[in-house]
Structure formats: C-alpha cells, structure tokens
Amino acid sequence: MPMFNLGRKGYTSEWWSKKLRKRFLMWASYFIVGMYLLLLAVFIILSLSFPGASDPMHISFLKDFIFYFSSPVILFAILLVLWSREI
C-alpha cells in the first residue's frame, strides 16, 4: 500500500520517489535526443537516396531543420538532465 504523508507542503509517496523522478527525467532526455537523431537521420537518408532531393529547396529545408530545430531540442534535453541532477 502506498504511503502518503500529507503533513508537509506536498504529499510524498513511494511510487514517485526522488530516485524514480531522476530516472524518468534522464530517460526522457535520452528519448528526446534519440528521437531527434532518428528524425535527422531519416531526413539525411531520404535526401541522399532520392535524386530529386538534392535541389536547393530540399537542402535549404534540411539546413533550417538542423539549425533552427536542434537548438531547442538539445537545450531542453540538457535542462532535463540538469533538473534530474538537482533532485
């Protein structure tokens, strides 16, 4: 039976402990970075495998994706890692 402590600011329970929160945040950051790298690999493979994908429009889209989408994703993953170390 989960143990609740309602006398403090918030409640504490054994199913959402500090260790579990830390593990969840670490795996969430790994998942975000992994999905980003997978999506980037798919874009690169598709752009190299199709001969019509080497036009300037597709190359510009890939460059914009790398530069404008990677920064927030990587920063959010770093934030999750730092937040998990703080707990």
C-alpha positions, 0 to 999 in steps of 0.5 A: 500500500502506498504511503502518503504523508500529507503533513508537509507542503506536498504529499510524498509517496513511494511510487514517485520517489526522488530516485524514480523522478531522476530516472524518468527525467534522464530517460526522457532526455535520452528519448528526446535526443534519440528521437531527434537523431532518428528524425535527422537521420531519416531526413539525411537518408531520404535526401541522399537516396532520392535524386530529386532531393538534392535541389536547393529547396530540399537542402535549404529545408534540411539546413533550417531543420538542423539549425533552427530545430536542434537548438531547442531540442538539445537545450531542453534535453540538457535542462532535463538532465540538469533538473534530474541532477538537482533532485 
